[in-house]
Amino acid sequence: KDNVILDIANQKGKTPGQILIRWAMQRNTLPLCKTSNSSRMKENRDVFDFSLDDSEMKRINSLNKNRRYNDPGDFCEREFGTFCPIYE
């Protein structure tokens, strides 16, 4: 949990998850939310009644640590001894 996200969530009256979904949408990326909990599904859809202003977007963007968690080009050679390109 990050204090920037928690602060924005408290200001907006939203959950941290909703803030991050909205942030992704405002960046024109598609967040893939996974849950089987019906209340969480509803919560994940409840992101169209607010927006993040420029300063909030910048605060969240500044959290970038240049890490990618699902990059086969990064981990396949090390773990499997073979190169697995993302795009072929």
N, C-alpha and C positions, 0 to 999 in steps of 0.2 A: 504494500500500500504506500502510495506516494502522497506527501503532504500537499503538493500542487493539485493533484486530482481531488483529494479529499476536500480541500478548500473551495475549489470551484463547485464541486457537488453540493457542499453545504450552502453556498451562496445561491445556487439554482434550485435547491430543494429536490435534487435528483440523486441517484445512486452513482458511485464511481463508474460502474459498468455503463450506465446510460451516458455519462460524460464521454467515455472513450468511444462508444458507438457513434455518438454525434460528431466527435472530433474526426473519426475516420470518414464519415459521410461528407463532412464539409471539406475534406481533402480529396473528394471524389474517388475514394476507395471503398470497396465493398467489404464490410466486416462480416465474417462468417461466425455467427453465434451458435454455440452448441449447448443445448440443455434439453432435458426431458421433463423439467419442472414447469408445470403450467403457469405458475405465478411469475417465474423468471421469463418465460416466453412473452407474457403480457408486458412485463417491465422492459424487455428488450425492444418491443414495438413502440413503447411510449417515449419516443425521442423526436417527435415532430412538432411539439408544442413549445420548443425553445431553440435557441441557437447560441453558439459561442461567439463572442466578439473577437476582434483582432488581437487584443491583448491576451485574452484567454487562450486563443489558438497559439500565440507565440510562446506563452508559458508552457503549454503542453509540448509544443515542438522542441523546446529547449531541453526536454528530458531525453532526447535521442542519445543513445549510447553506441550507435552504429553496430548493433548486433542483429543478426538474422538467425532465427531459430529453426528454419526449415529450408536450408540451402544445401541441396545434395552436393553441389560443387565444393562445399566446404568440408562436409563430414564423410562422404563416401570413400574417398581415397584413404583417409586415415583409418576408418572403421572397417571397410570392406576390401581395401586394396585395389579398388577400381575407380575410374572416373565416371561419374554419373552426371552428364550435363543436364541442365534444366531445359534448355531449348535445343531441339534437334530438327 
